[in-house]
Amino acid sequence: MASSVKAILDLKGRDVVTTGPNTTVAEAAAILSKKKIGAIVVVGMENKISGMFTERDLVHVIAKSGKDGLDQTLSSVMTSKVLRCNEQTSVNELMQLMTSKRFRHVPVEANGKLAGIISIGDVVKWIISAQTATIDQLTKYIYGE
């Protein structure tokens, strides 16, 4: 089982919920709720990553500005320094980065453009699947199957 970001994307798909920097916090919150997701990638021209808006960002906006924060645009409240990876990034490397930097969602870039997104849940599922496959192979080997 290959253990790269590309392998995870090949399995889960490459669809990413995106929006523009002029989307309001209220509109972004509605998207998060409707799609049942924890993060939206904010893209600019030519599908290039401008930032991320997450549930955590939403909490910060409300805590700081109250209901007035809902009218702000994402460009003023999003996380603009976005941790990114590429398809060649190993699952172990990505897991270490996500854990040390405390990011639950990492966009995947290819040729400077958005190519997918990986969540910590995707990484955990991948690792469990890989461990299960290894256990199955070892069991078959031990029992001569």
Secondary structure as GFF3:
##gff-version 3
##sequence-region A 1 145
A	DSSP	alpha_helix	5	12	.	.	.	ID=ss1
A	DSSP	beta_strand	18	19	.	.	.	ID=ss2
A	DSSP	alpha_helix	25	35	.	.	.	ID=ss3
A	DSSP	beta_strand	39	43	.	.	.	ID=ss4
A	DSSP	three_ten_helix	45	47	.	.	.	ID=ss5
A	DSSP	beta_strand	49	54	.	.	.	ID=ss6
A	DSSP	alpha_helix	55	65	.	.	.	ID=ss7
A	DSSP	three_ten_helix	66	71	.	.	.	ID=ss8
A	DSSP	alpha_helix	74	77	.	.	.	ID=ss9
A	DSSP	alpha_helix	91	101	.	.	.	ID=ss10
A	DSSP	beta_strand	105	110	.	.	.	ID=ss11
A	DSSP	beta_strand	113	119	.	.	.	ID=ss12
A	DSSP	alpha_helix	120	142	.	.	.	ID=ss13
###
